[in-house]
Amino acid sequence: MTDAPRRPDPIPLTVLTGFLGAGKTTLLNRMLRDPALADTVVIVNEFGEIGLDHLLIEGVTEDMVLLGAGCLCCTVRGDLITTLEDLLRKRDNGRITPFRRVVIETTGLADPAPILHALIYHPYLVMRYRLQGVVTVVDAVNGSATLDDHPEAMRQAAVADRIVLAKADLAGDTAALRARLAALNPSAPIDPPDVPAATLLGGFFGLDGKAADVRAWLGAVPETDGHAHDVNRHDAAIRAFSLTSDAPVPRPAFEMFLDLLRGGHGPKLLRLKGLVAIADDPDRPVVVHGVQHVVHAPVTLPAWPDDDRTSRLVLIVRDLDPAFVVSLWDAFLGRPRIDAPDAAALTNNPLAIPGG
Ligand SMILES: Nc1nc2c(ncn2[C@@H]2O[C@H](COP(=O)(O)OP(=O)(O)OP(=O)(O)O)[C@@H](O)[C@H]2O)c(=O)[nH]1
């Protein structure tokens, strides 16, 4: 009897986003000089536009070349999915260096959500690549005005796992912008552009075996009581909050909660991340993350990262009342509330769900 061929380990993939001119290419060029990024494929996603970005990445003279540091670089003029599949085929056939990491640099005007959806949804890509996280570059000089004027810049900051504040050397005091970014997305650390590549692209949620990263990835977002907190008035529509549970969560209740949230309010759910104890296997928590109506299949960790066994979900929403989400969570956890329907009432008649 022969052993079934072992499925190769998924290749970590990072999405690098940020508004036009924020400093993405500069950051990437600097990171590519770091030995930690050897054997990285960089995909510059220009969505069919004729762009110049690929010419600006040092050493790139054609669509696909081998860089000095062992990095491959290519420009996507067509379909990102086709490119990712094509890279795998070439890697499997030994036609290119067996790259160990992929970075996708998006165009400055991109809403990163569709890219993340493609990476989360595609049945083959999801087996071979693992979305490690989203890095968003924010320009310290223009960042505030850009957030005011461009909703896509706001979305880029809201979905980030880490934010890089570029051009702080030109900007003077960045405290107000930092506070604004922290209010939009409290769980994303804000790094300077000279942050080590390994920190920036490291295991965001322990899927590379570093389980201790999970708590850092979730970050410190205050638990919500459903009441409004003081946020910048421009950004009031975007809210970050967390839900917790000390008791393990029954699997059907958890799945139904996620289904109702993304089915009824997906477009308002900018980002969801969580570490949750499931009642039928409480020693092995699951990690979930999602963007809008797409929630990545939960990944089971071999153990808890530390002694804290509190289940925790972090949500960043737009135009959705956190109090509604809290009442849904409470209903599925069986926490009685006089002013809200219980789980049975919600699942018997999901169309009747209020909110938003
Ligand atoms: N002083 C300073 N300049 C920077 C910094 N980061 C980027 N720049 C400059 O800002 C300009 C735009 O940087 P890019 O890296 O091309 O920005 P980008 O986000 O890739 O731009 P697009 O691809 O056009 O969206 C360039 O002139 C960079 O040299 C920084 O931290 N400090």
PDBQT file of the ligand as one rigid body, heavy atoms in Angstrom, charges set to zero:
ROOT
HETATM    1  N1  LIG A 401       9.794  61.148   2.507  1.00  0.00    +0.000 N 
HETATM    2  C1  LIG A 401       9.180  59.988   2.244  1.00  0.00    +0.000 A 
HETATM    3  N2  LIG A 401       8.747  59.725   0.998  1.00  0.00    +0.000 NA
HETATM    4  C2  LIG A 401       8.116  58.552   0.748  1.00  0.00    +0.000 A 
HETATM    5  C3  LIG A 401       7.889  57.590   1.783  1.00  0.00    +0.000 A 
HETATM    6  N3  LIG A 401       7.231  56.540   1.238  1.00  0.00    +0.000 NA
HETATM    7  C4  LIG A 401       7.027  56.845  -0.054  1.00  0.00    +0.000 A 
HETATM    8  N4  LIG A 401       7.572  58.063  -0.368  1.00  0.00    +0.000 N 
HETATM    9  C5  LIG A 401       7.512  58.755  -1.663  1.00  0.00    +0.000 C 
HETATM   10  O1  LIG A 401       6.164  58.910  -2.036  1.00  0.00    +0.000 OA
HETATM   11  C6  LIG A 401       6.007  58.768  -3.436  1.00  0.00    +0.000 C 
HETATM   12  C7  LIG A 401       4.947  57.699  -3.742  1.00  0.00    +0.000 C 
HETATM   13  O2  LIG A 401       5.434  56.460  -3.255  1.00  0.00    +0.000 OA
HETATM   14  P1  LIG A 401       5.080  55.054  -3.934  1.00  0.00    +0.000 P 
HETATM   15  O3  LIG A 401       5.795  54.007  -3.151  1.00  0.00    +0.000 OA
HETATM   16  O4  LIG A 401       5.292  55.078  -5.402  1.00  0.00    +0.000 OA
HETATM   17  O5  LIG A 401       3.520  54.980  -3.628  1.00  0.00    +0.000 OA
HETATM   18  P2  LIG A 401       2.451  53.884  -4.112  1.00  0.00    +0.000 P 
HETATM   19  O6  LIG A 401       1.487  53.710  -3.004  1.00  0.00    +0.000 OA
HETATM   20  O7  LIG A 401       3.145  52.666  -4.602  1.00  0.00    +0.000 OA
HETATM   21  O8  LIG A 401       1.813  54.664  -5.318  1.00  0.00    +0.000 OA
HETATM   22  P3  LIG A 401       0.724  54.139  -6.414  1.00  0.00    +0.000 P 
HETATM   23  O9  LIG A 401       1.207  52.805  -6.859  1.00  0.00    +0.000 OA
HETATM   24  O10 LIG A 401       0.772  55.190  -7.444  1.00  0.00    +0.000 OA
HETATM   25  O11 LIG A 401      -0.595  54.092  -5.724  1.00  0.00    +0.000 OA
HETATM   26  C8  LIG A 401       7.378  58.454  -3.984  1.00  0.00    +0.000 C 
HETATM   27  O12 LIG A 401       7.942  59.636  -4.466  1.00  0.00    +0.000 OA
HETATM   28  C9  LIG A 401       8.137  57.951  -2.769  1.00  0.00    +0.000 C 
HETATM   29  O13 LIG A 401       9.522  58.205  -2.872  1.00  0.00    +0.000 OA
HETATM   30  C10 LIG A 401       8.370  57.904   3.109  1.00  0.00    +0.000 A 
HETATM   31  O14 LIG A 401       8.192  57.144   4.094  1.00  0.00    +0.000 OA
HETATM   32  N5  LIG A 401       8.990  59.116   3.282  1.00  0.00    +0.000 N 
ENDROOT
TORSDOF 0
